[in-house]
């Protein structure tokens, strides 16, 4: 079975920084896309950042210039460096992996990020 272990969430003041990490393990042998999504209460889940095999990235417009996604392919780990955090960044952040021979989606359990004074 595939497990995605997330860490790095917490409470931070506006303007602060956090670094999220997610490590994939288990019965998955090919990972094509790794990314981060977020969902605030009462809101739709939205894509924050994704990184493809080979290193191509894309970001939501709301986080461009502030967030950076990276991955370590050998360790099946993806990171999200979040700088200049704003209250509107408050959400549960979910790690997402697309992999396997039929390109299935896998999701982490989420980590809470709260930006508040």
N, C-alpha and C positions, 0 to 999 in steps of 0.2 A: 504494500500500500504506500501511497505517496503522502508525505507529510511536509508541510511548509511551516517552519518555525520562525515567527516574527519577534522582533525585539526593537527597543529604542524609543517607544512612545513615552509620553509623559506630559507634564504641565510645564509650560514655558511662557515667559512674558513676551508681549509684542516686541518684535525686533530681534528676538532670540533665535537660536538654532537647535535643531535636533537632527540626528542621523538614524534612520531606520535601516534595519537589516532583515533579510529573509533568506533562510537556507532551505533548499529543497533536498529531500532524501527519500529513499524507498525505491519502489519498483517503477522508476522512470529512467530511461536510458538516453533519451534525446530531449533536450529542452530548446525550443525555438524562440520563444518570447518570454521575457520576464518583465513584470511591471507592477505598478502601484495604482490602486484605485482608492477612492475615499467616499464616504457617505455620512452626511450629517443627518440628525433626526428629522424626519419628515421630508427629506430630499432624496432625489435619485442618486444612485451611485454614478460617479463620474471617473473617467480615466484621468490620472494625474501625470503619469510618465510611463513610458515603455522603452525597452531596449531589446533589439533583435539580435539574433546570432549574427556575429560580424560587427556589432557595435553601433548600428544605426539607432538613433533615439528619436522620440517625439514627446512633446509635452503639451499639457493643457495651456491655453493662452494665459490663464490666471496665475501660473507658476513660472512661466518663462523668465529666465534671468535670476530667479531665486532658488530654484530646486535643481539638483543635478542627480541623474540616475547613472549607476554604473553596475557592472557585474564582474564576477570572477567565475569564469566558465568551469575551471577545474574544480571549484568547490561548490558549484551550483548555488551561488549566493548572489543576491541582488541587494543594492544599497540605494537609499534615497537620502541625499544630503539636503536638508531644508534650512535655508537661511532667510533672514528678514521676515520671520513669520508674522502673520496677521491674524486677528481674531477670526476672520472668515476661513482660515485654514483649519479651524477646529472641526474634527471629524474622526470617525473610525477609519483607519487606513488599512487596506487589505492588500496583501501580496497576491499576485496572480502569476501563474506559470502556464504556458501552453507547450505541451510536449507529447511525446509518444508517437507511435506510427499513425494514429488517427487524429492527432492534434487535439487532444482533449484539454479542457480547462481545469485547472486546479486552483483552489483558493485557500489562503490562510484564514485563521480565525479572527484576525483583526487586532490592531493595537490602537489604543486611544491616544489622540493628540489633542491637547487642549491649549489654546493660546489665549491667555487672559492675565490681567493684572491682579 
